[in-house]
Amino acid sequence: MVETKYGGDSLANRIPVLNKQGNGLITNQTIINHHFHYFDEGVKRLVIEVELEEVNIFTVHLSLKFKHRQQQLERLHHIIADRAKPVIVAGDFNTFGGNREVQLFLAATGLVDANLAGLPSQPSHAPKRHLDFILHSPEIIASNFSIPDIQLSDHAPLICDFSFPNAG
């Protein structure tokens, strides 16, 4: 699943470097359903939703502007609140204020941050900021969270294993 992170009518899609940027999700599991949600605010607007057998996964790339991020998080809360299955929400939240920017979102959704130590992931060559998150429903068990020293982007990747004790 890959889609532009700016929305079809965005000016960013007419700029040579930006029009090649997108978000994606790769899985070896059967995709039951998928949806591309676009926020109304911010330049970076895409939320990819993929429904798997046991979980709905959302990938995000939130706005650089604080006000837009807060509006996007409010909209994201409404999207995930309608899901019957547990959820995982992951991506670049651009929270320059660190995890305190997502505290209200976590309280409203009941999601848990898999990065219990609050490890930074940006910039990848010398991480100092906690901009990237993997959040999950509390009934999902997260383990082996890590941020490897890989510098293919300005953000280091986040890696986490999940298990679903109530599955099946």
BELMOZI-V423738 format. One record per pair of residues at least 12 apart in sequence whose C-alpha atoms are under 7 Angstrom apart, sorted by the first residue. I is the first residue (numbers start at 1). J is the second residue. D is the distance in whole Angstrom. If there is no record, write none. Layout:
I|J|D / I|J|D
//
This chain:
1|24|5 / 1|25|5 / 1|26|7 / 2|22|7 / 2|23|6 / 2|24|4 / 2|25|7 / 3|22|5 / 3|23|6 / 3|24|7 / 4|21|6 / 4|22|4 / 4|23|6 / 5|21|7 / 5|22|5 / 5|23|6 / 5|44|6 / 5|45|6 / 5|46|5 / 6|43|6 / 6|44|5 / 6|45|5 / 6|46|6 / 7|38|7 / 7|45|7 / 7|46|7 / 29|52|7 / 30|52|6 / 31|50|7 / 31|51|6 / 31|52|5 / 32|51|5 / 32|52|6 / 32|53|7 / 33|50|6 / 33|51|5 / 34|49|5 / 34|50|4 / 34|51|6 / 35|48|6 / 35|49|5 / 35|50|7 / 36|48|5 / 36|49|6 / 39|72|6 / 41|68|6 / 42|63|5 / 42|68|5 / 43|63|6 / 44|61|6 / 44|62|6 / 44|63|5 / 45|61|7 / 45|62|6 / 46|60|6 / 46|61|7 / 47|59|6 / 47|60|5 / 48|60|7 / 54|85|7 / 54|167|7 / 55|85|5 / 55|86|5 / 55|87|5 / 56|85|6 / 56|86|6 / 56|87|5 / 56|88|6 / 57|87|6 / 57|88|5 / 57|89|6 / 58|88|6 / 58|89|5 / 58|90|6 / 59|89|6 / 59|90|5 / 59|91|5 / 60|90|6 / 60|91|5 / 60|92|6 / 61|91|6 / 61|92|5 / 61|93|6 / 62|92|6 / 62|93|5 / 62|94|6 / 63|94|7 / 64|94|6 / 73|105|7 / 77|109|6 / 86|137|5 / 87|136|6 / 87|137|5 / 88|134|7 / 88|135|6 / 88|136|4 / 88|137|7 / 89|134|6 / 89|135|5 / 89|136|6 / 90|133|5 / 90|134|4 / 90|135|6 / 91|132|6 / 91|133|6 / 91|134|7 / 92|131|6 / 92|132|4 / 92|133|7 / 93|131|6 / 93|132|6 / 93|133|7 / 94|131|5 / 94|132|7 / 95|131|5 / 96|131|6 / 98|129|7 / 98|130|5 / 98|131|6 / 99|130|7 / 110|137|7 / 111|135|6 / 111|136|5 / 111|137|5 / 111|138|6 / 112|135|5 / 112|136|5 / 112|137|6 / 112|138|6 / 113|133|7 / 113|134|6 / 113|135|5 / 113|136|7 / 114|134|6 / 114|135|6 / 114|142|6 / 114|145|7 / 115|145|7 / 118|130|7 / 121|147|7 / 121|155|6 / 121|156|5 / 122|154|6 / 122|155|5 / 122|156|6 / 123|154|5 / 123|155|5 / 124|150|7 / 124|151|5 / 124|153|7 / 124|154|5 / 124|155|5 / 124|156|5 / 125|151|6 / 140|162|7 / 140|163|6 / 140|164|5 / 141|162|6 / 141|163|5 / 141|164|6 / 142|160|7 / 142|161|6 / 142|162|5 / 142|163|7 / 143|160|6 / 143|161|5 / 143|162|6 / 144|160|6 / 144|161|6 / 145|159|6 / 145|160|4 / 145|161|7 / 146|158|6 / 146|159|5 / 146|160|7 / 147|159|6
//
